[in-house]
Amino acid sequence: MHELALGKLQDYFSMWTKLMTDLQEGMADGSDALLRRDWEDTEYDTPKTVRARQMQDQDPVYSVHILDFVAPRLQGLVARAGGEAAFEQWTVNVDKDLLMEFQALARRERRQ
């Protein structure tokens, strides 16, 4: 199964790079736009609104930063490929500019 994923590395890196870029667009601090912020309760909150917020708190889309989602999956794929040296053999088929863009985004995310 991991060979199928390794064969699609170009697609994965393209998707992850696009997602990371899109989720940071318009965010002054470069954070993930979908991460739920702490909302102030108001007197106008309905039980439905309160429950929707509670559900959102448990949804990884709104509670896990994109890099924190991608990194473990990529590390697992590297491990299943046989380590970094073997993984690099597979990345030969990935566009170098795309890899550099992904790495730059990941480095910038880790600094924040």
C-alpha positions in Angstrom: 0.0 0.0 0.0 2.8 2.4 0.8 4.2 2.0 -2.7 0.9 3.4 -4.1 1.3 6.5 -1.8 5.0 6.8 -2.7 4.1 6.7 -6.4 1.8 9.6 -5.9 4.2 11.8 -4.0 4.0 14.6 -6.5 0.2 14.8 -5.9 0.6 14.7 -2.1 3.2 17.4 -2.0 1.2 19.5 -4.4 -2.0 19.1 -2.3 -0.2 19.7 1.0 1.6 22.8 -0.3 -1.6 24.2 -1.8 -3.6 23.6 1.4 -0.9 25.1 3.6 -0.7 28.2 1.4 -4.5 28.6 1.2 -5.0 28.2 4.9 -2.4 30.9 5.7 -3.8 33.3 3.1 -5.0 36.5 4.8 -3.7 35.5 8.2 -1.3 38.2 9.4 0.5 35.8 11.8 0.7 33.0 9.2 -1.5 30.6 11.3 -4.0 28.1 10.0 -7.2 30.0 9.0 -9.4 27.0 10.0 -8.2 26.8 13.6 -11.0 27.7 15.9 -10.4 30.8 17.9 -11.8 31.2 21.4 -15.3 32.6 20.9 -17.0 34.8 23.4 -20.3 33.5 24.6 -23.1 36.0 24.1 -26.6 36.3 25.3 -27.8 35.5 21.8 -26.2 32.0 21.7 -28.8 29.3 21.1 -28.4 25.7 22.3 -27.7 24.8 18.7 -24.9 27.4 18.4 -23.4 26.1 21.7 -23.5 22.5 20.5 -22.1 23.4 17.1 -19.1 25.1 18.8 -18.6 22.0 21.1 -18.6 19.7 18.0 -16.2 22.0 16.2 -13.8 21.9 19.2 -13.5 18.1 18.7 -13.2 18.3 14.9 -9.6 17.9 13.7 -10.3 20.2 10.8 -10.8 23.1 13.3 -8.5 21.9 16.1 -5.3 20.5 14.4 -2.9 22.7 12.5 -2.3 21.5 9.0 1.4 20.9 9.5 0.7 18.9 12.7 -1.6 16.8 10.5 0.8 16.4 7.6 4.1 15.9 9.4 3.3 12.5 11.2 1.8 11.1 8.0 4.9 12.1 6.0 7.2 10.7 8.8 5.3 7.4 8.7 5.6 7.2 5.0 9.4 7.8 5.2 9.6 5.0 7.8 7.6 2.6 5.7 9.7 3.4 2.7 12.8 2.2 4.5 14.2 5.5 5.9 15.2 8.8 4.5 17.7 7.5 2.0 15.0 5.2 0.4 12.4 7.9 0.6 14.7 10.3 -1.3 14.9 7.8 -4.1 11.1 8.2 -4.5 11.3 12.0 -4.4 13.4 12.0 -7.6 10.0 12.0 -9.4 8.7 15.1 -7.5 9.2 18.6 -8.9 12.1 20.1 -7.1 10.5 23.6 -7.0 7.5 22.0 -5.3 9.6 20.2 -2.8 11.5 23.5 -2.0 8.2 25.3 -1.6 6.8 22.7 0.8 10.0 22.7 2.8 10.0 26.5 3.1 6.4 26.4 4.3 7.1 23.7 6.8 10.2 25.6 8.1 8.2 28.8 8.4 5.4 27.0 10.3 7.8 25.4 12.8 9.2 28.9 13.6 5.8 30.2 14.5 
